[in-house]
Amino acid sequence: MDNNIKFSKRLIKGKIAEMIFERMFADSGQFTILRSGYEYSLPELAQYTQLPAVEKYFENIRTTPDFILISNDRKRAFIVEVKYRSMLKIGIF
């Protein structure tokens, strides 16, 4: 399968996983949900990730988690990286 098609499929599955996660926590009403991944905070930069001038800076930004959850009582906060998995893996990674 063509690499562009593989990449597109992975991207779509990842976005669906993020939407499901966000919707589940929004529906719970227990958290404020902040999108924090580079694709949300710096969408213009995401399209230039292959440029040598941007690549060295992008490595630091790439590790930004997808979401920050803040409990409504403001006593807890969580950083969350959402990943699509085709098989269930139980445990903390």
C-alpha positions in Angstrom: 0.0 0.0 0.0 1.2 3.5 -0.8 2.9 5.3 2.1 0.6 8.4 1.6 -2.5 6.2 1.9 -1.1 4.5 5.0 -0.3 7.8 6.6 -3.8 9.1 5.7 -5.5 6.1 7.3 -3.4 6.4 10.5 -4.2 10.2 10.6 -7.9 9.6 10.2 -8.0 6.9 12.9 -6.0 9.1 15.3 -8.4 12.0 14.8 -11.4 9.8 15.4 -9.8 8.5 18.6 -9.2 12.1 19.7 -12.8 13.1 18.9 -14.2 10.1 20.8 -12.0 10.9 23.8 -12.9 14.6 23.8 -16.6 13.8 23.5 -16.6 11.2 26.3 -15.0 13.6 28.8 -17.1 16.6 27.6 -20.3 14.5 28.2 -19.1 13.5 31.7 -19.3 17.1 32.7 -16.4 16.6 35.2 -13.6 18.3 33.4 -12.6 21.4 31.4 -10.9 20.1 28.3 -8.1 22.0 26.7 -6.7 20.9 23.3 -2.9 21.3 23.5 -1.3 19.4 20.7 0.7 21.2 18.1 -1.9 20.6 15.4 -4.3 22.7 17.5 -2.0 25.3 18.9 0.3 25.7 15.9 -1.6 24.4 12.9 0.4 26.4 10.4 3.6 24.9 11.7 2.3 21.3 11.3 2.4 21.6 7.5 6.1 22.6 7.5 7.4 19.7 9.6 9.7 18.4 6.9 11.6 21.7 6.3 15.1 21.6 7.8 14.8 25.1 9.3 11.6 24.1 11.2 12.5 20.4 12.0 14.9 21.2 14.9 12.3 23.3 16.7 9.5 20.9 15.9 11.1 18.1 17.9 10.4 19.9 21.1 6.8 20.8 20.1 6.0 17.3 18.8 5.9 15.9 22.3 3.2 18.3 23.5 0.2 16.2 24.7 -3.1 16.2 22.9 -5.2 17.4 25.8 -5.1 18.9 29.3 -8.0 17.9 31.6 -8.7 20.1 34.6 -11.3 18.9 37.1 -14.2 21.2 37.7 -13.1 21.6 41.4 -9.7 22.6 40.1 -7.9 20.2 42.4 -6.6 17.8 39.7 -5.2 18.2 36.2 -4.1 15.5 33.7 -2.1 15.7 30.5 -3.3 13.2 28.0 -1.9 11.8 24.8 -4.5 10.0 22.8 -3.5 7.1 20.5 -5.5 4.8 18.3 -4.9 1.1 18.9 -6.4 -1.7 16.9 -5.9 -4.0 19.8 -6.7 -3.4 23.5 -3.7 -3.0 25.7 -4.3 -2.9 29.4 -2.0 -0.9 31.6 -0.3 2.4 32.0 2.3 3.3 29.4 
